[in-house]
Every structure is written in C-alpha cells, then in structure tokens.
C-alpha cells in the first residue's frame, strides 16, 4: 500500500503542488503531508473523528515533510517509498501491529 501512497501523494500530488524554483517549498510539503495524514483516517476505527483528525497530523506531517523532501531531492519515488516502508516496519515492531 505504501507504494500506491507514494506514487499518489509524492509522485502525483506533490509534483503538482510544488513547483520547481520555489524557495523552500515547505508549505506545499506540509499541505501534501496533511492530506496524506487524513488519508489514514479509516485506520483509526474506534477513535472519535475529531480526535483522529487532530492527532494524525501531529504524528504524520513531520514524516510526510521528510518524504516530500526525499522525493524532491532524489527525483526517485523509491527513496520516499523505502523510507516509508522502513518507518512502517519500525512502527509495527514497536507497537506490535501485524
């Protein structure tokens, strides 16, 4: 699933929102990362919606910014893709998710 997410959020959406020559592009990275965090709302079953809408971005936006930067600097979706897979693996080990 992370491959699909990276193709859509970094490859398509970030490429559309961020324009070459932008000074820093941090606002576009935050915007894409915010949308990416809300994409994960269906995974928060049992959590009140307002709590999930506020909690997910605090965890995922910082990671998404780095993924956008990795994508922009490398031009290769494998870089944010493998970074995403690695972080998911670490999370699953620490939290105990399958």
GUVONU-659553 format. One record per residue (C-alpha): x, y, z; residue in three letters. Coordinates in steps of 0.05 Angstrom, whole numbers, plus 32768, in hexadecimal, padded with zeros to 4 digits. Layout:
BEGIN
XYZala/...
This chain:
BEGIN
800080008000unk/803A802F800Funk/804E802B7FC5unk/800980447FB0unk/800B807B7FE4unk/805080937FCDunk/803C80927F84unk/7FFD80BA7F92unk/801280E97FCAunk/805B80F67FB7unk/805E80E47F6Dunk/801C81047F57unk/800381347F8Cunk/804581507FA4unk/805E81587F5Dunk/801E817F7F4Dunk/801F81AB7F8Bunk/806A81B97F90unk/808881E07F57unk/80D181DF7F45unk/80F4821E7F5Aunk/80CA82287F99unk/80F782437FCEunk/80EB820E8003unk/80AA81EB7FF3unk/809D81DB803Cunk/805481F38038unk/804581C57FFDunk/8067818B8022unk/803C81998060unk/7FFD819C8035unk/800B815A8013unk/801F813A8055unk/7FDF81538076unk/7FB58133803Funk/7FDF80F48045unk/7FD380F18091unk/7F8780F78087unk/7F8B80C08052unk/7F998092808Eunk/7F5880A480B2unk/7F37806180A2unk/7F6E804080CCunk/7F568064810Bunk/7F18803A8115unk/7EFE8043815Cunk/7F1F80878165unk/7EF180C48166unk/7EF680E68122unk/7F0A812A813Dunk/7F41810B8167unk/7F5B80E3812Aunk/7F59812180FDunk/7F838147812Funk/7FB2810F8145unk/7FC680F08103unk/7FE6813080E7unk/801181398125unk/803180F68118unk/803080F180CDunk/803C813880B2unk/8085813A80CAunk/809280F780A9unk/806E810D806Aunk/8098814B8064unk/80D781208064unk/80B880F28030unk/80A9812D8004unk/80F08148800Cunk/810D81037FFCunk/80E281007FBDunk/80F381467FA6unk/813E813F7FB1unk/814580F97F94unk/811080FB7F5Cunk/810780B17F6Aunk/80C880977F8Cunk/80EF805B7FA7unk/811180897FD9unk/80D280A07FFEunk/80B3805B7FF0unk/80EA80368015unk/80EC806A804Cunk/80A080628055unk/80A780168056unk/80DF801A8089unk/80B8804880B7unk/807A801B80B2unk/80A57FDF80C4unk/80C380028101unk/807E80198117unk/80627FD38110unk/809C7FB68139unk/80947FEA8170unk/80487FEA8173unk/803F7FA18164unk/80137FA78126unk/80137F6D80F4unk/
